[in-house]
């Protein structure tokens, strides 16, 4: 009796799960098409992430760095990185190097860097939002400001 | 016992000392170390999980997550002491449960429980920080000395 119940539940959950997934997929595809044809392009032009991509490429070449993620707006470049475990002794020095390199590379940007885990997660989230949902620049600026404030907190 | 002290003893006392040393049960030093390492490490893993919890669900960074994590760990150990679980852990782990910050919570609450019968003011209030008081005092003092050394090194030694 119990086994049958489980079987039924199992089948139902699979059916419903898959059905929903397909629906989601279709929706996202639709979204994709709509945004492609309408407003998204202007938004993209405002927020092209070439600077962020370049920065990620440059910093991830460093031997001490494990993972990098970056987001940029017109004026600001937010970059978060993770340092390999045994290199954490040299955290301050690495931070200085990264900052110097980025400021040389992007003199017109206001560069914000952080090696904090929280900042890394948040930047990743922001990047995902940017590429998927296409939030506008004002919102991104607000988020970056918030993260900058967060990274400067000490206690 | 130190060798100099043993010279002052009478021959009979020395003989007894050897006799006693032979029959004394040995402290299981290695086993205690392993237990302390494992349980202390486990406590630290829990602490790390708590700090990741705060970082993930609230606006704390790696820099700022220390305070709420320590507060939570002390709070948990206080509750465990109150319901009598922490004593058992301490019996098993020894220093492994006393050295992490959870030992502080245990020291406060166990003293409070012990002196509860003497009343709230002169019992609990006066004796609560009997052991933890020295932790606070020497912790603050050590922090002061370290800050002093660091300041001197940075100001005059050109360090940092």
Interface residues (C-beta under 8 A of the other chain):
Chain A: X116 X117 X118 X119 X121 X150 X151 X153 X154 X155
Chain B: X55 X56 X59 X60 X61 X62 X63 X64 X65 X67
